[in-house]
Amino acid sequence: MKTETLVGQWLVQDGKAVADDVCKEIDRLINTHFEKIAGGGWETLFRDRRDGGFWELTYPMSYMHGGGPPRLDRVSPEDAETRYGVPPA
């Protein structure tokens, strides 16, 4: 993965909010390559099974239903330890 941040958007189609391709990619990564490590709800820390990197899933648009579309950010091991209590490898 080349980017350090993925930000999903909701598109309006036929009067309904629909997840864009970035939302779908975030969902695919979480379900196929990531392991939940800590947190839950609005902020969840995952570890990438392929390279051991940490990723944080958030829903930063709190004014929208369900927190809005997802955002996925790579976080350093130091941030994972500070924010989630995950010990360094």
Biopython code that builds the backbone (N, CA, C, O; Angstrom):
import numpy as np
from Bio.PDB.StructureBuilder import StructureBuilder

atoms = [
    (1, "MET", "N", (0.855, -1.175, 0.000)),
    (1, "MET", "CA", (0.000, 0.000, 0.000)),
    (1, "MET", "C", (0.896, 1.231, 0.000)),
    (1, "MET", "O", (1.809, 1.321, 0.820)),
    (2, "LYS", "N", (0.664, 2.155, -0.874)),
    (2, "LYS", "CA", (1.527, 3.311, -1.040)),
    (2, "LYS", "C", (1.118, 4.498, -0.174)),
    (2, "LYS", "O", (1.975, 5.292, 0.214)),
    (3, "THR", "N", (-0.130, 4.635, 0.127)),
    (3, "THR", "CA", (-0.590, 5.803, 0.877)),
    (3, "THR", "C", (-0.580, 5.517, 2.373)),
    (3, "THR", "O", (-0.649, 4.366, 2.803)),
    (4, "GLU", "N", (-0.494, 6.575, 3.146)),
    (4, "GLU", "CA", (-0.514, 6.464, 4.598)),
    (4, "GLU", "C", (-1.880, 6.787, 5.181)),
    (4, "GLU", "O", (-2.109, 6.597, 6.376)),
    (5, "THR", "N", (-2.790, 7.276, 4.341)),
    (5, "THR", "CA", (-4.143, 7.628, 4.774)),
    (5, "THR", "C", (-5.141, 7.317, 3.671)),
    (5, "THR", "O", (-4.912, 7.623, 2.501)),
    (6, "LEU", "N", (-6.238, 6.711, 4.057)),
    (6, "LEU", "CA", (-7.363, 6.490, 3.138)),
    (6, "LEU", "C", (-8.578, 7.163, 3.752)),
    (6, "LEU", "O", (-8.921, 6.907, 4.906)),
    (7, "VAL", "N", (-9.228, 8.025, 2.976)),
    (7, "VAL", "CA", (-10.400, 8.749, 3.468)),
    (7, "VAL", "C", (-11.586, 8.430, 2.564)),
    (7, "VAL", "O", (-11.602, 8.801, 1.390)),
    (8, "GLY", "N", (-12.572, 7.744, 3.120)),
    (8, "GLY", "CA", (-13.763, 7.396, 2.359)),
    (8, "GLY", "C", (-14.728, 8.559, 2.256)),
    (8, "GLY", "O", (-14.658, 9.523, 3.019)),
    (9, "GLN", "N", (-15.624, 8.448, 1.301)),
    (9, "GLN", "CA", (-16.681, 9.446, 1.126)),
    (9, "GLN", "C", (-17.983, 8.722, 0.833)),
    (9, "GLN", "O", (-17.999, 7.609, 0.308)),
    (10, "TRP", "N", (-19.059, 9.380, 1.182)),
    (10, "TRP", "CA", (-20.371, 8.882, 0.810)),
    (10, "TRP", "C", (-20.853, 9.684, -0.381)),
    (10, "TRP", "O", (-20.792, 10.913, -0.385)),
    (11, "LEU", "N", (-21.328, 8.983, -1.384)),
    (11, "LEU", "CA", (-21.875, 9.606, -2.580)),
    (11, "LEU", "C", (-23.386, 9.485, -2.546)),
    (11, "LEU", "O", (-23.915, 8.514, -2.006)),
    (12, "VAL", "N", (-24.078, 10.440, -3.106)),
    (12, "VAL", "CA", (-25.535, 10.372, -3.161)),
    (12, "VAL", "C", (-25.945, 9.828, -4.531)),
    (12, "VAL", "O", (-25.662, 10.423, -5.571)),
    (13, "GLN", "N", (-26.619, 8.679, -4.495)),
    (13, "GLN", "CA", (-27.140, 8.064, -5.710)),
    (13, "GLN", "C", (-28.588, 7.692, -5.470)),
    (13, "GLN", "O", (-28.908, 6.971, -4.525)),
    (14, "ASP", "N", (-29.459, 8.186, -6.328)),
    (14, "ASP", "CA", (-30.888, 7.926, -6.197)),
    (14, "ASP", "C", (-31.409, 8.328, -4.814)),
    (14, "ASP", "O", (-32.285, 7.670, -4.253)),
    (15, "GLY", "N", (-30.856, 9.415, -4.279)),
    (15, "GLY", "CA", (-31.312, 9.926, -3.001)),
    (15, "GLY", "C", (-30.790, 9.177, -1.788)),
    (15, "GLY", "O", (-31.241, 9.428, -0.670)),
    (16, "LYS", "N", (-29.840, 8.252, -1.986)),
    (16, "LYS", "CA", (-29.287, 7.459, -0.884)),
    (16, "LYS", "C", (-27.779, 7.659, -0.802)),
    (16, "LYS", "O", (-27.112, 7.876, -1.814)),
    (17, "ALA", "N", (-27.254, 7.583, 0.411)),
    (17, "ALA", "CA", (-25.807, 7.645, 0.610)),
    (17, "ALA", "C", (-25.215, 6.282, 0.271)),
    (17, "ALA", "O", (-25.672, 5.250, 0.763)),
    (18, "VAL", "N", (-24.189, 6.298, -0.579)),
    (18, "VAL", "CA", (-23.536, 5.073, -1.036)),
    (18, "VAL", "C", (-22.034, 5.202, -0.792)),
    (18, "VAL", "O", (-21.449, 6.252, -1.058)),
    (19, "ALA", "N", (-21.420, 4.158, -0.296)),
    (19, "ALA", "CA", (-19.978, 4.164, -0.044)),
    (19, "ALA", "C", (-19.215, 4.256, -1.356)),
    (19, "ALA", "O", (-19.562, 3.600, -2.338)),
    (20, "ASP", "N", (-18.156, 5.090, -1.362)),
    (20, "ASP", "CA", (-17.315, 5.184, -2.555)),
    (20, "ASP", "C", (-16.300, 4.036, -2.571)),
    (20, "ASP", "O", (-16.297, 3.189, -1.677)),
    (21, "ASP", "N", (-15.447, 4.016, -3.584)),
    (21, "ASP", "CA", (-14.471, 2.935, -3.724)),
    (21, "ASP", "C", (-13.457, 2.912, -2.589)),
    (21, "ASP", "O", (-12.964, 1.844, -2.228)),
    (22, "VAL", "N", (-13.138, 4.070, -2.021)),
    (22, "VAL", "CA", (-12.198, 4.114, -0.898)),
    (22, "VAL", "C", (-12.821, 3.455, 0.333)),
    (22, "VAL", "O", (-12.144, 2.708, 1.039)),
    (23, "CYS", "N", (-14.088, 3.719, 0.594)),
    (23, "CYS", "CA", (-14.796, 3.039, 1.694)),
    (23, "CYS", "C", (-14.748, 1.526, 1.496)),
    (23, "CYS", "O", (-14.522, 0.770, 2.441)),
    (24, "LYS", "N", (-14.962, 1.106, 0.279)),
    (24, "LYS", "CA", (-14.941, -0.331, -0.028)),
    (24, "LYS", "C", (-13.545, -0.916, 0.171)),
    (24, "LYS", "O", (-13.409, -2.042, 0.650)),
    (25, "GLU", "N", (-12.506, -0.159, -0.193)),
    (25, "GLU", "CA", (-11.131, -0.624, 0.010)),
    (25, "GLU", "C", (-10.798, -0.720, 1.492)),
    (25, "GLU", "O", (-10.148, -1.676, 1.916)),
    (26, "ILE", "N", (-11.230, 0.251, 2.282)),
    (26, "ILE", "CA", (-11.021, 0.200, 3.727)),
    (26, "ILE", "C", (-11.686, -1.051, 4.300)),
    (26, "ILE", "O", (-11.080, -1.769, 5.095)),
    (27, "ASP", "N", (-12.913, -1.306, 3.903)),
    (27, "ASP", "CA", (-13.637, -2.487, 4.373)),
    (27, "ASP", "C", (-12.914, -3.774, 3.968)),
    (27, "ASP", "O", (-12.811, -4.709, 4.762)),
    (28, "ARG", "N", (-12.417, -3.816, 2.737)),
    (28, "ARG", "CA", (-11.695, -5.003, 2.248)),
    (28, "ARG", "C", (-10.434, -5.242, 3.080)),
    (28, "ARG", "O", (-10.167, -6.370, 3.494)),
    (29, "LEU", "N", (-9.666, -4.190, 3.323)),
    (29, "LEU", "CA", (-8.443, -4.331, 4.112)),
    (29, "LEU", "C", (-8.738, -4.837, 5.517)),
    (29, "LEU", "O", (-8.072, -5.747, 6.011)),
    (30, "ILE", "N", (-9.731, -4.249, 6.151)),
    (30, "ILE", "CA", (-10.087, -4.642, 7.514)),
    (30, "ILE", "C", (-10.507, -6.110, 7.574)),
    (30, "ILE", "O", (-10.171, -6.821, 8.520)),
    (31, "ASN", "N", (-11.235, -6.550, 6.568)),
    (31, "ASN", "CA", (-11.764, -7.911, 6.584)),
    (31, "ASN", "C", (-10.816, -8.972, 6.037)),
    (31, "ASN", "O", (-11.020, -10.160, 6.288)),
    (32, "THR", "N", (-9.784, -8.570, 5.296)),
    (32, "THR", "CA", (-8.909, -9.586, 4.698)),
    (32, "THR", "C", (-7.458, -9.518, 5.158)),
    (32, "THR", "O", (-6.784, -10.548, 5.194)),
    (33, "HIS", "N", (-6.957, -8.336, 5.509)),
    (33, "HIS", "CA", (-5.537, -8.191, 5.819)),
    (33, "HIS", "C", (-5.241, -7.702, 7.231)),
    (33, "HIS", "O", (-4.108, -7.823, 7.697)),
    (34, "PHE", "N", (-6.223, -7.161, 7.910)),
    (34, "PHE", "CA", (-5.982, -6.548, 9.214)),
    (34, "PHE", "C", (-6.526, -7.406, 10.346)),
    (34, "PHE", "O", (-7.483, -8.164, 10.188)),
    (35, "GLU", "N", (-5.873, -7.254, 11.495)),
    (35, "GLU", "CA", (-6.292, -7.912, 12.734)),
    (35, "GLU", "C", (-6.587, -6.811, 13.751)),
    (35, "GLU", "O", (-5.763, -5.922, 13.968)),
    (36, "LYS", "N", (-7.752, -6.874, 14.363)),
    (36, "LYS", "CA", (-8.107, -5.876, 15.383)),
    (36, "LYS", "C", (-7.219, -6.079, 16.603)),
    (36, "LYS", "O", (-7.078, -7.193, 17.106)),
    (37, "ILE", "N", (-6.624, -4.986, 17.070)),
    (37, "ILE", "CA", (-5.708, -5.035, 18.199)),
    (37, "ILE", "C", (-6.310, -4.378, 19.442)),
    (37, "ILE", "O", (-6.190, -4.906, 20.548)),
    (38, "ALA", "N", (-6.957, -3.228, 19.257)),
    (38, "ALA", "CA", (-7.462, -2.476, 20.414)),
    (38, "ALA", "C", (-8.556, -1.512, 19.976)),
    (38, "ALA", "O", (-8.743, -1.240, 18.790)),
    (39, "GLY", "N", (-9.269, -1.008, 20.975)),
    (39, "GLY", "CA", (-10.307, -0.023, 20.704)),
    (39, "GLY", "C", (-11.567, -0.658, 20.159)),
    (39, "GLY", "O", (-11.804, -1.856, 20.309)),
    (40, "GLY", "N", (-12.361, 0.173, 19.526)),
    (40, "GLY", "CA", (-13.631, -0.257, 18.962)),
    (40, "GLY", "C", (-14.547, 0.953, 18.870)),
    (40, "GLY", "O", (-14.302, 1.977, 19.508)),
    (41, "GLY", "N", (-15.574, 0.835, 18.094)),
    (41, "GLY", "CA", (-16.486, 1.970, 17.947)),
    (41, "GLY", "C", (-15.905, 3.027, 17.037)),
    (41, "GLY", "O", (-15.668, 2.773, 15.856)),
    (42, "TRP", "N", (-15.673, 4.219, 17.580)),
    (42, "TRP", "CA", (-15.222, 5.355, 16.759)),
    (42, "TRP", "C", (-13.740, 5.318, 16.441)),
    (42, "TRP", "O", (-13.307, 5.921, 15.459)),
    (43, "GLU", "N", (-12.942, 4.614, 17.261)),
    (43, "GLU", "CA", (-11.500, 4.516, 17.044)),
    (43, "GLU", "C", (-11.053, 3.088, 17.307)),
    (43, "GLU", "O", (-11.218, 2.567, 18.410)),
    (44, "THR", "N", (-10.486, 2.459, 16.281)),
    (44, "THR", "CA", (-10.049, 1.077, 16.398)),
    (44, "THR", "C", (-8.656, 0.939, 15.806)),
    (44, "THR", "O", (-8.375, 1.461, 14.728)),
    (45, "LEU", "N", (-7.786, 0.230, 16.520)),
    (45, "LEU", "CA", (-6.433, -0.013, 16.046)),
    (45, "LEU", "C", (-6.351, -1.415, 15.452)),
    (45, "LEU", "O", (-6.813, -2.390, 16.044)),
    (46, "PHE", "N", (-5.753, -1.490, 14.271)),
    (46, "PHE", "CA", (-5.543, -2.756, 13.574)),
    (46, "PHE", "C", (-4.062, -2.949, 13.289)),
    (46, "PHE", "O", (-3.302, -1.985, 13.196)),
    (47, "ARG", "N", (-3.659, -4.226, 13.149)),
    (47, "ARG", "CA", (-2.312, -4.562, 12.688)),
    (47, "ARG", "C", (-2.452, -5.241, 11.331)),
    (47, "ARG", "O", (-3.266, -6.147, 11.155)),
    (48, "ASP", "N", (-1.656, -4.794, 10.391)),
    (48, "ASP", "CA", (-1.623, -5.394, 9.056)),
    (48, "ASP", "C", (-0.881, -6.724, 9.165)),
    (48, "ASP", "O", (0.289, -6.753, 9.544)),
    (49, "ARG", "N", (-1.549, -7.810, 8.837)),
    (49, "ARG", "CA", (-0.940, -9.140, 8.936)),
    (49, "ARG", "C", (0.228, -9.319, 7.967)),
    (49, "ARG", "O", (1.088, -10.174, 8.179)),
    (50, "ARG", "N", (0.258, -8.522, 6.918)),
    (50, "ARG", "CA", (1.297, -8.679, 5.904)),
    (50, "ARG", "C", (2.629, -8.078, 6.331)),
    (50, "ARG", "O", (3.677, -8.677, 6.088)),
    (51, "ASP", "N", (2.613, -6.905, 6.965)),
    (51, "ASP", "CA", (3.878, -6.246, 7.303)),
    (51, "ASP", "C", (3.991, -5.828, 8.772)),
    (51, "ASP", "O", (5.012, -5.278, 9.183)),
    (52, "GLY", "N", (2.943, -6.089, 9.563)),
    (52, "GLY", "CA", (2.979, -5.763, 10.987)),
    (52, "GLY", "C", (2.707, -4.311, 11.309)),
    (52, "GLY", "O", (2.744, -3.922, 12.476)),
    (53, "GLY", "N", (2.432, -3.493, 10.289)),
    (53, "GLY", "CA", (2.168, -2.076, 10.506)),
    (53, "GLY", "C", (0.838, -1.847, 11.219)),
    (53, "GLY", "O", (-0.074, -2.670, 11.139)),
    (54, "PHE", "N", (0.743, -0.724, 11.910)),
    (54, "PHE", "CA", (-0.471, -0.361, 12.629)),
    (54, "PHE", "C", (-1.309, 0.621, 11.815)),
    (54, "PHE", "O", (-0.784, 1.522, 11.161)),
    (55, "TRP", "N", (-2.618, 0.423, 11.874)),
    (55, "TRP", "CA", (-3.576, 1.296, 11.180)),
    (55, "TRP", "C", (-4.713, 1.623, 12.129)),
    (55, "TRP", "O", (-5.208, 0.753, 12.845)),
    (56, "GLU", "N", (-5.125, 2.882, 12.129)),
    (56, "GLU", "CA", (-6.221, 3.323, 12.986)),
    (56, "GLU", "C", (-7.433, 3.665, 12.125)),
    (56, "GLU", "O", (-7.351, 4.480, 11.207)),
    (57, "LEU", "N", (-8.541, 3.036, 12.434)),
    (57, "LEU", "CA", (-9.812, 3.312, 11.768)),
    (57, "LEU", "C", (-10.598, 4.286, 12.632)),
    (57, "LEU", "O", (-10.816, 4.034, 13.817)),
    (58, "THR", "N", (-11.025, 5.404, 12.039)),
    (58, "THR", "CA", (-11.837, 6.388, 12.746)),
    (58, "THR", "C", (-13.008, 6.813, 11.869)),
    (58, "THR", "O", (-13.052, 6.548, 10.668)),
    (59, "TYR", "N", (-13.938, 7.473, 12.513)),
    (59, "TYR", "CA", (-15.109, 8.051, 11.834)),
    (59, "TYR", "C", (-15.156, 9.517, 12.248)),
    (59, "TYR", "O", (-15.872, 9.875, 13.184)),
    (60, "PRO", "N", (-14.394, 10.372, 11.552)),
    (60, "PRO", "CA", (-14.171, 11.737, 12.016)),
    (60, "PRO", "C", (-15.314, 12.730, 11.802)),
    (60, "PRO", "O", (-15.235, 13.855, 12.295)),
    (61, "MET", "N", (-16.353, 12.355, 11.096)),
    (61, "MET", "CA", (-17.453, 13.298, 10.842)),
    (61, "MET", "C", (-18.602, 13.024, 11.809)),
    (61, "MET", "O", (-19.662, 12.533, 11.421)),
    (62, "SER", "N", (-18.364, 13.355, 13.069)),
    (62, "SER", "CA", (-19.307, 13.011, 14.137)),
    (62, "SER", "C", (-20.691, 13.616, 13.939)),
    (62, "SER", "O", (-21.665, 13.116, 14.502)),
    (63, "TYR", "N", (-20.795, 14.669, 13.158)),
    (63, "TYR", "CA", (-22.100, 15.298, 12.920)),
    (63, "TYR", "C", (-22.965, 14.483, 11.949)),
    (63, "TYR", "O", (-24.159, 14.750, 11.811)),
    (64, "MET", "N", (-22.370, 13.495, 11.278)),
    (64, "MET", "CA", (-23.118, 12.660, 10.334)),
    (64, "MET", "C", (-23.583, 11.376, 11.016)),
    (64, "MET", "O", (-23.013, 10.960, 12.024)),
    (65, "HIS", "N", (-24.600, 10.763, 10.472)),
    (65, "HIS", "CA", (-25.107, 9.487, 10.986)),
    (65, "HIS", "C", (-23.988, 8.459, 11.004)),
    (65, "HIS", "O", (-23.286, 8.280, 10.009)),
    (66, "GLY", "N", (-23.822, 7.788, 12.130)),
    (66, "GLY", "CA", (-22.802, 6.747, 12.242)),
    (66, "GLY", "C", (-21.376, 7.263, 12.205)),
    (66, "GLY", "O", (-20.439, 6.483, 12.030)),
    (67, "GLY", "N", (-21.198, 8.565, 12.366)),
    (67, "GLY", "CA", (-19.859, 9.130, 12.329)),
    (67, "GLY", "C", (-19.357, 9.436, 10.939)),
    (67, "GLY", "O", (-18.231, 9.900, 10.761)),
    (68, "GLY", "N", (-20.198, 9.175, 9.951)),
    (68, "GLY", "CA", (-19.810, 9.447, 8.571)),
    (68, "GLY", "C", (-18.952, 8.348, 7.992)),
    (68, "GLY", "O", (-18.828, 7.271, 8.576)),
    (69, "PRO", "N", (-18.355, 8.619, 6.835)),
    (69, "PRO", "CA", (-17.531, 7.613, 6.182)),
    (69, "PRO", "C", (-16.230, 7.368, 6.962)),
    (69, "PRO", "O", (-15.804, 8.218, 7.744)),
    (70, "PRO", "N", (-15.608, 6.212, 6.747)),
    (70, "PRO", "CA", (-14.412, 5.855, 7.505)),
    (70, "PRO", "C", (-13.154, 6.553, 7.008)),
    (70, "PRO", "O", (-13.061, 7.011, 5.869)),
    (71, "ARG", "N", (-12.192, 6.609, 7.921)),
    (71, "ARG", "CA", (-10.848, 7.100, 7.609)),
    (71, "ARG", "C", (-9.869, 6.096, 8.194)),
    (71, "ARG", "O", (-10.043, 5.636, 9.323)),
    (72, "LEU", "N", (-8.850, 5.758, 7.435)),
    (72, "LEU", "CA", (-7.850, 4.785, 7.871)),
    (72, "LEU", "C", (-6.476, 5.439, 7.763)),
    (72, "LEU", "O", (-6.070, 5.874, 6.686)),
    (73, "ASP", "N", (-5.759, 5.505, 8.895)),
    (73, "ASP", "CA", (-4.438, 6.140, 8.941)),
    (73, "ASP", "C", (-3.398, 5.166, 9.472)),
    (73, "ASP", "O", (-3.633, 4.462, 10.454)),
    (74, "ARG", "N", (-2.246, 5.135, 8.809)),
    (74, "ARG", "CA", (-1.123, 4.369, 9.354)),
    (74, "ARG", "C", (-0.621, 5.126, 10.574)),
    (74, "ARG", "O", (-0.485, 6.349, 10.538)),
    (75, "VAL", "N", (-0.345, 4.397, 11.659)),
    (75, "VAL", "CA", (0.187, 5.013, 12.872)),
    (75, "VAL", "C", (1.488, 4.323, 13.253)),
    (75, "VAL", "O", (1.684, 3.140, 12.977)),
    (76, "SER", "N", (2.358, 5.068, 13.879)),
    (76, "SER", "CA", (3.652, 4.525, 14.292)),
    (76, "SER", "C", (3.468, 3.580, 15.477)),
    (76, "SER", "O", (2.463, 3.659, 16.184)),
    (77, "PRO", "N", (4.432, 2.690, 15.696)),
    (77, "PRO", "CA", (4.368, 1.842, 16.893)),
    (77, "PRO", "C", (4.327, 2.669, 18.178)),
    (77, "PRO", "O", (3.689, 2.275, 19.154)),
    (78, "GLU", "N", (5.004, 3.808, 18.173)),
    (78, "GLU", "CA", (5.004, 4.679, 19.353)),
    (78, "GLU", "C", (3.606, 5.238, 19.614)),
    (78, "GLU", "O", (3.160, 5.284, 20.760)),
    (79, "ASP", "N", (2.915, 5.660, 18.558)),
    (79, "ASP", "CA", (1.549, 6.154, 18.719)),
    (79, "ASP", "C", (0.609, 5.040, 19.166)),
    (79, "ASP", "O", (-0.279, 5.267, 19.987)),
    (80, "ALA", "N", (0.803, 3.842, 18.630)),
    (80, "ALA", "CA", (-0.032, 2.705, 19.037)),
    (80, "ALA", "C", (0.133, 2.429, 20.523)),
    (80, "ALA", "O", (-0.832, 2.108, 21.217)),
    (81, "GLU", "N", (1.364, 2.555, 21.004)),
    (81, "GLU", "CA", (1.617, 2.332, 22.433)),
    (81, "GLU", "C", (1.015, 3.448, 23.275)),
    (81, "GLU", "O", (0.360, 3.181, 24.283)),
    (82, "THR", "N", (1.230, 4.690, 22.871)),
    (82, "THR", "CA", (0.746, 5.850, 23.638)),
    (82, "THR", "C", (-0.770, 5.895, 23.672)),
    (82, "THR", "O", (-1.364, 6.098, 24.731)),
    (83, "ARG", "N", (-1.396, 5.708, 22.526)),
    (83, "ARG", "CA", (-2.854, 5.898, 22.422)),
    (83, "ARG", "C", (-3.657, 4.666, 22.814)),
    (83, "ARG", "O", (-4.775, 4.791, 23.316)),
    (84, "TYR", "N", (-3.099, 3.466, 22.590)),
    (84, "TYR", "CA", (-3.859, 2.244, 22.834)),
    (84, "TYR", "C", (-3.212, 1.289, 23.844)),
    (84, "TYR", "O", (-3.789, 0.254, 24.178)),
    (85, "GLY", "N", (-2.029, 1.633, 24.321)),
    (85, "GLY", "CA", (-1.345, 0.770, 25.300)),
    (85, "GLY", "C", (-0.760, -0.486, 24.688)),
    (85, "GLY", "O", (-0.487, -1.451, 25.401)),
    (86, "VAL", "N", (-0.564, -0.490, 23.376)),
    (86, "VAL", "CA", (0.007, -1.658, 22.697)),
    (86, "VAL", "C", (1.523, -1.608, 22.872)),
    (86, "VAL", "O", (2.162, -0.647, 22.442)),
    (87, "PRO", "N", (2.103, -2.628, 23.496)),
    (87, "PRO", "CA", (3.551, -2.606, 23.703)),
    (87, "PRO", "C", (4.297, -2.744, 22.379)),
    (87, "PRO", "O", (3.803, -3.376, 21.445)),
    (88, "PRO", "N", (5.499, -2.145, 22.302)),
    (88, "PRO", "CA", (6.274, -2.262, 21.074)),
    (88, "PRO", "C", (6.691, -3.711, 20.838)),
    (88, "PRO", "O", (6.825, -4.488, 21.784)),
    (89, "ALA", "N", (6.891, -4.060, 19.598)),
    (89, "ALA", "CA", (7.263, -5.446, 19.237)),
    (89, "ALA", "C", (8.665, -5.769, 19.683)),
    (89, "ALA", "O", (9.142, -6.882, 19.465)),
]
sb = StructureBuilder()
sb.init_structure("model")
sb.init_model(0)
sb.init_chain("A")
sb.init_seg("    ")
for serial, (resi, resn, name, xyz) in enumerate(atoms, 1):
    if name == "N":
        sb.init_residue(resn, " ", resi, " ")
    sb.init_atom(name, np.array(xyz, "f"), 0.0, 1.0, " ", f" {name:<3s}", serial, name[0])
structure = sb.get_structure()
